Amino acid sequence: MYDTRFWQALDTFVASHNIIIDRPHGSAHPRYPKFRYPLDYGYLDGTHFSDKDGIDIWIGSLAHREPTAVVVTLDLLKSESEIKILLGCTPADMQLILAVHNDGDQSAILVTR
């Protein structure tokens, strides 16, 4: 059965924090300059994840910035796992983001709304 509590809580969580885009579409990754961000990427200001940084977000091509999915990642090289919140993403945006996180030593799963 589909439980809406998570998505309602995520809506409230996202709405209560400022979105910071620190890696705009087309910009290079700071440590891996060959990688270009296919969509805007950033974080929610005032939030924290296990890496002590803000919770990561991807901004899709839809006009609204409401949560449409989350990606759960596992990085075998870094021995860490994270979630990334997808805001305003189309199905094509989601597949693009999932492909980014299913590369090399990374694995990811997409959980859609």
Summary of the structure (lengths in Angstrom):
residues: 113
radius of gyration: 13.6
end to end distance: 13.0
largest distance: 43.3
contacts: 308
relative contact order: 0.18
helix: 19%
strand: 36%
